[in-house]
Every structure is written in structure tokens, then in C-alpha cells.
């Protein structure tokens, strides 16, 4: 059983909701990435999504785009991201880490080489934004053969056919994008999310995490009440943008602690 499945199964058994924060590797500085990962865990994160910097992050809004730009300016690429995970693993063997990014850095490295390096580093899952399920069966098989979970996105516009396709290849969890558009945009419609989750669970047998539009404890609690986990990214990046470097770790831990507390209030 994978670390992701172990974690989400234990949460469900304890009637708790998963907290999955996102940060971009190398932002605001490479030497802060691992300390920030540990701060997320100390604040109550169950799974960490670590963004792989990319020059054309088409699904991301301005906030995460800026984070990618800063990380690239800091010289951070895929191999550095894997090094961060490996360093994190020297003192944390239990918290799952999911790499989130785009196909280009993986294809430049080569799928086989990437999967082997990710496994060695201690990565648990990979979410490739521009790998639709029908076009990456070989990659998904390669991942699963090496004990890694392929994570897929679903959206409000996903048809039953697409949901069924994802259900056949996904493991770990699926990431439901609660809004049309890019990260950090739009108004969260709880009713629409609540209506979509049962349609997803009809075909998808792994837990459903919901992201996009979660900005504080109240929105996390609302989404957590209808999902298995919440994913929060842009709001953390904004905290980092507005915080002096020397306080970044402290501020992120405090922010995530507030989200954790809100999720734990769900009955």
C-alpha cells in the first residue's frame, strides 16, 4: 500500500479530512523549500504537493505563475526538485509528496529516467496537468509498476466518459478543480461542488481532493464537508509573497495550522 493510500485511509477511518497544501519548489528561495515542506507538516498537512517550475504553466493563475518565474530565476529545475524531496526524506519518511507540473520537464528527462529518479528520491505520486488519461496509459503503468501513484485532474466540465477514463487509471486520489479557469480565480460555488462529487465517486474509487478557490479556514471547511480532502496553493504563495524571507517558515506553518483547525471542526 502506498504512503498516499495509507494516509488517506487512516484519515477516513478517523473521520478526518485530508489537507493537501501546494508550494512551488525553489520559491521564494531554493534553501527555503525543504524547511517550508517541514513547516507544512508541522502545521497539519497530510500530503504535500510540490510544484515543478515550468516556463508556461498554462493551468495556473498569476500567483503560481509568478512563483514558477521566481523559481526558474533561482535556477531550479526537475533535478533540484527531486533533490529537495530526497533531503526532506532524510527526516520525514511518512508524509506523502506529490510532484505537480507539466509534461515538458518529464519528457526532457525521459519518462523511465524520471520515474526511477522520483522513486529513488522518495516521491509518492505525480500529477501532470497536460497528460490526459487516454494519452498516458504507458506512463501510468510505468508509475504504478514503480510504486508511484498517477494523480489526475477532473473539472466541472468533465463528462461522465472522462470521469470513467480517470477512474480506470487513477490511484492515490483525484484532484477535482472546483472552478472553471486557472488557479486562484473565480468564486467558489459549494453547491456545484457538492453536486459533482457523487458523479465522480460513481466511477472513481479513490478519494477526491478539491482545490481552486480555497483561501481560508471557512472555505476549506465548506469544501471539506463535501470532499475527502482540500488542496490549497495560491493562498500559500500569496502569504510567501507578502512575508519577509526570515519569517516565511513561521508564517506558512501558522497559516496551515488555521486550515487544519477548521477542517478538524467538521462533524
N, C-alpha and C positions, 0 to 999 in steps of 0.2 A: 504494500500500500504506500502511495506517495505521501510526502510531507503535506502536500495540499489537501489530499483526501483525508488524511489523519486529522489535520487541523479543523477542517470544516465539519467532519463527522463528530468530533469532540464538542464543537460549538453547538451543533444541533442537539446532541444528547443532553447538553447542559442548558438548552433553551436560550442560547445566546446568539447574537448576530455578529457576523464577521465584519471586521474593519480592515479595509484594504487601501492604504494611502499610496499615493504616487509621488515620486520625485524624479527629476531628471539627473542622471549620473553626470557629475562634473559641474553642476550648478549649485550654488554660486561659485564654488571653487573645488577642484579635484580633491584636495585634502579634507574637505568637509563631508564628502559623500558617505563614507563609512560611519563617521560619528553621527550623521543625520539618520542613517539606517538604524543605528542602535537607539537613537532618541525616539524614533517612531515606535520601536518595540517597547521601550520603557513607558511610552505614553499609552500603550494598549493596542498597537497594531497586531493583527493576526497573520496577515500576509503583506509583503511589500511588493509593489510594482515599481520597477526601476526602469526609467525611460532611457533608451539608447539614443543619443543625439543624432539628428539627421537634418540635412540642409533643406529638405522640402517636406515638412511634417503636415501633410495636406488635411488630416483629420483634426488637427489641433488648432485652437484659437490663439489669439495674440499672446496670451500669458505663457503658454507652454512653448510656443514658437520662440519667444524671447529666451526662455530657459535653454532651448536647444542651441540657439545662436551663441549664448554665453558659454555653454559647454564646449561647442566647437571652437570658439575663440580661445578657450583654455586648452585646446589640443586633445580633447577627449574623444576617442573612437571606441569601436567594439572591443578591442583587446583590453583597453583600460577598464571598460565596464566589467568584463569578466574578472579582471584583477581585483576590482572593488568587491565583487561577490566573494572571491576567494579569501580576501582579507576579512570580510565580515564573518565568514565561516570559521575562522580561527577561534572565535569566542562565542559564536551562536550556531549551533547545529540543528536547531528546532524550527526556527521561523522560515516558512517558505518564501522564496524570492522568485518573482516572475519578471522576465525581461519583456518590455513593451516597446515596440518600434515598427520599423518598416522593412520591406524585403531587401532593399538595395544593400545595406551593410552585411546581411547574411549571405547574399548571393556573391558579393565580392570576396567574402571569406571562403565560400563553398559550403553547401548545406552539411555535408558529412563532417568537415573540419569544425564547423560552428557547433554542431550538436555534441561532438566529442569534447570540445573545449568547454562548452556550457556545463556538461555533465561533470567534468573534472573540477570546474570552479565551484560547483555546488548550487547551480541554478535548478529550479524545480519545474518551471513552466515558461512558455514563450507565447506572447500574443503578438502576431504580425498583422498590423492593421490592413495591409493591402494583399493578404493571402486569403482569398475566399475559399470556403471549404471544398468546393468542387474542383479547385485547381491545385490543391496541395495535399492530396491523399498520400503521395510518396513521402512528403515532408512529415506529415502527421505520423505515418507508420515509423519513419526513422526516429522521430521523437519518442514515441511510445516504446519502441524497441530498446531505447537507451534510458528508459525510466523517467522521461520528461513529459509533462502534460501540455498538449497543444490547446491554447485558450482561444476562443473565438468571440467575435462581436456579434450582437444582434441589435436591431434598431426598431423604432416604431413602424418603419416601412417594411420590415422583414415579412415576407409571405410565409404561409404555412409550409410551403415547399422548402424555402430557405431554412426555416427553423428545423425542419426534419433533417435536412442535409447536415446542419451543425450538430444535431443530436447524434448522428451516426459517428462523427469523428472527434467530437469534443471530449476532453477529460479534465479533471480538476474542477473547473467551474466555467460558466459562460458569463460574459460581460455584456449586460444589456445597457445600451446607450439610451438614456431616458428622453433625450431631446433630438429633434432634427437639427442638423448643423454641426458646428465644431465644438471642441471642449470649451467650457467656461461661458457658453452662450445660452440665451433663452430663459424662459420662465418654466419652472418645474410644475408639471401637471400630475399631481399624485393620483388622481382618478384614472388618467390614461395609463399610468404605470401599473396600477392595481389591476386594470382590465387586461393588460398584456401578459402579465406574469403567468396566469393559468394557461394561456395559449402556448407559452414557451414550455412550461412544465409538462404539457401533454406529450411533447416529443423529446424533451431534453431531460435526462435522468441525473445530471449533475447539478449542484447548487447554482443559483442565479445571483450574481452580484450586479448591482445597479449603480451607474455612475453618470456624470454630466449633470451639472446644476446643483450639486450638494455643496453647500457653502458654510454651514454652521450646524450646531447641535440639533436645532429644530428641524432642518431639512433632512439631516441624517436620521433622526428618529422617525420622521414621517416615512421615508423610503425604507428604512429598516423594518418597519411594521408590516410591509408587504413583500419583502425580499429576504434572501438568505444572508446577504452581505451588502455593504455600501462601499463604493470606490470614490475617493476624494483626491483630486490632484491640483487643479488650477488654484484653488484657495490656499493650498500649502505653498505653492510657488509665489503667490502674492505676499504671503507672510514673509517669505525669504527676501523678496524684493524690497520690502519695507522695514527690514531689520538690519542693524549693523552686524557685520560678519561675526564679531565676537559674541553676539547673543543669539545667533541663528539656531544652534542646537537646543538651547533652553526654550526659546520661543516655540519652536516646532513641537517639542515634547509637550509643552503646556497646551498648545492648540489641540493636539491629537488626544490628550487626556480628556479635554472637554467633549470631544466627539465620542470617545469611549464611554464616558459617563452617561451621555444622552442615549446611546444605544442600549446600555445596561438598564435603563429605566423602562424599556419596552416590556410589557407584560405578556 
